[in-house]
Amino acid sequence: MALPIREQLESQGNWIFKHRSFLPLFICPLFLVALWRERETGAPSTLWQVISLCISFVGLGIRALTVAFVPAGTSGRNTDAQRADSLNTKGFYSIVRHPIYLGNFLIFFGIVLFSKIWWFILISVLLFWLYYERIIFAEEEFLRNKFGELFLNWAKRTPTIIPNIRKWTPPELGFSVKSILKREYSGFFTIVVSFTLMRLATNIILNKKIALESIWIYFFVFGAIIYFVCRTLKKKTKLLDVAGR
């Protein structure tokens, strides 16, 4: 039996939420095709690469500043199901309903912008929003059902994805560097790996050489060290644990 459109969107959103890490599987082949088709245009300039990196790190910064203030049970990396032990309405959640997804978009946009191939960038952004609009719909249905009027009142005054700085309300919990290190090290390394691989692919296809410039090697090694140190601290010790986070 066909479901009403609302239930269809929610069902699709929950499925995509569980499999959202597979988006790169669609983008990577498209990037290689785009790079090959546009190989005569040349590699992006150093300035363009730096701007792209900065955009992605701004996205990571938004994610970091969001998770630095939130309690346990929210804004996690779980992929099994929607979860929310409480409704976040302060800090970044007072100026935008989905700061984590805003951060994800900027990270993603910086990565695809690195290509400097306009049609690849456009298609990638459209795919991202087709992907995430359903995740957002499913998440808001979950929050509506769980928190009722509390969610509706917050949703009425808070924009979905474009922040309104004037609505800022200070968070209740203090800033936690440990929460950032514990929860965002993998996002940091994702940026490092993505840009490094894109640079390597650019060199292979455009410059006909399997090589990386020294600065990219240092960038990758630095990122790998940060990743493995933080992962070890999280998995093997309690140094990054914070009560209530």
N, C-alpha and C positions, 0 to 999 in steps of 0.2 A: 504494500500500500504506500502510495506517495505521501510524503510528509508535507504539511504546510510550509511555506517559504521560510518562516521564522525558525521552525524546528530544523529545516534543512541547513540553514546558515549556521545554527548552533552546532548541529552534528558535524558539519564540515569543519567548523572552527576548532572543535575539540579534537578531531582527528589530526588536523594540521598542527595543533598545539603539541601533540605527542610526537609528531614527526618534523618539527620545524627546523631541525638541524640538517635536513636533507636539501634545503634550498640551494646550497652551493653546488649540489650535483647537477642542477639545471644551468647554473651560471657558468661553471668552469668550461664545459664544452663550447658554450656560446662565446666565451671570451677568446678561446683559441681560434675559433672560426673567424671572429671579428678581427683578431690580430693578423691572421693570415690574409684576409681579404683587404685589409688596409695597410699592408706591410710597406707600401710605397710612401706612406705619409711620414714615416720615421718615428723614433721613440719620443715620448713626452720629455719636455725640458726639465731640468733640475728644479726650477721654481714650481712647475706644475706638480711634480712628485711631492715636493715639500707641502704644498697647499693641500693635496689629497691626504697625505699623512696627518696633517693638522686637523682636518675635518673629522677623520676617524678617531683621533685622540680626544677631540671635543666630545664626540659621542661616548667614548669610554669614560670621560670625565663626568658626564651627566649620569651615567650608570653608577659610577663610584660615589658621587655625592648623594645619590638616591639611597643606595644600600648602606651608606655610612650612618644613616639616622633611623633606619626602620627596625622594628622588632622581629623576632624569630617568627617563622611561619608565613612570611610574605616576601615578595620580590625575589623568589629563588630561581634556581635553574632546574627545578623539577620538570620532568616531561611525562610523568605518568598520568596526572590529572590536575585540574584547577585546584588551588588551595588558597585559603585566606583565613587565618585565625582571628584577624581583626581588619577593619577597614582603614587604610592609610588615607588621611585627609590633610596632613600637614607636611611641612617641608616641600619638596618638589611636587608632592601630590596635591598641594594647595594651588599650584599654578598650572598643572596639566595632569590629566587623569592617567596617562600612560607614559611616564618619564622613561621607563626602561625601554619601551618600544621606540620612543623618540631617539634615545641613545643608540639603539640597534640600527635605526635608519641612518643616522649620521655615520656610524661605523661602516655600514654597507655602502652608503653613497660615496664616502671617501675612497673605498676600495675600488668600486667600479669607475669612479672618476679618473683614477690613475691611468686607465686605458687611453683616455682622451679620444675615444671613438664615440661620437654623439649618439648613433643609433643603438649601439650596445648599451650605453648608459641609460637611454630612454627605455628600452625593453626591460632592462634589469630593474629599474625603479618601478615600472608598471607591474612586473612580476612580484616584487617585494610587497606592494600595496594590495595586490590580489590575495597574496598569502596572508598578510597581517590584518587586513580588514575583517576577515572571518575569525581570526584569533581574538581580536578586540571584541567583536560581537559576542562570541561565546563567553569570554571572560566577563563582560558586562552583564550578560544574562545570569551567569553564576552569582555575581555580586548582588544583582537585583533580587534574586531569589533568596539569598542568604541574609542580606542586610535591609531589604525593603526600603522604607522611607529614608533611612539614613543614607543609603546609596543614592536614591533619587534626588535628595536635596543637595548632596555633594556634586552629583553629575550636572545639575541645573546651573550651578555657579562656576564649574570648572571646565575649561576647554578640553577637548579630546586629545589633541596631539600638538597644537601650537600653543606654547606657554603664554600666560598672561602674568607678567611679573608683578603687576599691581595687586594681585590677589595673594601674594606671599604671606604665609603664616608660619612662624618658627616651629620646628619640630620639637616634640616632647623629649626625645632622647638626645643625648650628646653625640658629638662626632666621634666615630670609631674607625681609626686607621686599620685595626685588626679585622674589622668586618670587610673592609675594602680588599685587603690582602687575601683574605680567606675566600671571598666570593668572586673577585674580578680578575684573578691572575690568568685564568683560562681565556677570558675575553682579550686581555692584553696580548697573550701569545697568539691568539687567532689573528689579530691585526699584524703582528710581526711576521707570522708564517705567510699570510695572504699576500702582503706587499712583497716579501722576498721572492715567493714563487712567481708572482706576476712580473717582477723584474727579471727573473731568470728566463721565463717564457719569452719576454720581450727580446732579451739578448739572443736566445736561440733562433727565434723566427725572423727578427729584423736584422740582427747583426751576424747571424750564422756562426755563433760561438756558444759553447756550453761553458759559461763562466759568469761569475759575479764580481762586481767591483768590491774593493776592500771594505768600503763603508757599509755595504750591504751584508757582508760576512760578519763584520763587527756587530751590526744591528741584530742579526739573527742570533749570534752567540750570546749577546747580552740578554736578549729576550728569552732564550732557552735557559740561561742561568736563573733569571728571575722566576720563570715558570717552575723549574724543578725545585728550587729552594722553597717557594711558597707551597707547592704541592706536598713536599716532604713535611713541612711544618703543619699543614692541615691534616694529612693522613697519619703521621707518625707521632705527633705531639699534641699538646693542648695549648700551645703558646698563642694560637690565634683565636681560641675560644673566648667569648664574652657572654656573661650571664644575660639571658633574655634576648640574645641576638641569634 
